[in-house]
Amino acid sequence: MIKVSVFYPNEEGKKFDMDYYCNSHLPMVQEKLGAALKGGAVEQGLSGVEPGSPAIYIAMGHLLFDSVEAFQSAFGPHAEAIMADIPNYTDIQPTFQISEVKM
């Protein structure tokens, strides 16, 4: 199992519309990725480790797939449409990571 994570750094003066992300963007992503998408999660950053410190990431999205190949096959044909929707909910440049789930 692999996890594709999208990290949105918590940058001062930047916007992130969690309502749009959860209720419009992700349903569109789910529809486009179809059965290849095995699950996912959304996290909203609350704080850093030190009391009162800001969260490093304002939001994180995680998508689960059986393999890197399954992700690439599902995402590739829809990459342009999915990426084009990002400005509708944020002006933050996201960071992406593909990880192997060990536990």
C-alpha positions, 0 to 999 in steps of 0.5 A: 500500500502506498500513500500520496500526501499533499502538504499545504504549508501554513504561510502567513497571508495565504488562504486555504478554504477547508470547506471547498477542499473537503466538499468540492475538490476531494469529491472531484478527485475521488470521482476521477481516481475511481476504484484505484483510490483505496482510502484517504484522510484530511488533516487540519493543522492546529498547532506546533509542538510548543504551546501557542506555536503555529502548525507547520502545515495548515492542511494535509491530504492523504490518498491510499493506493495499492501501488505507485503504478496504480496511482500513476495510472489513475492520476495521470489522465486527470492530473491537469483537471485536478491540479487546475482546481487548486487555485479554487481553494488555496494560493499555497504551493503544495508539496507532494510525497509518495510513501510506502505504508509500513503499518 
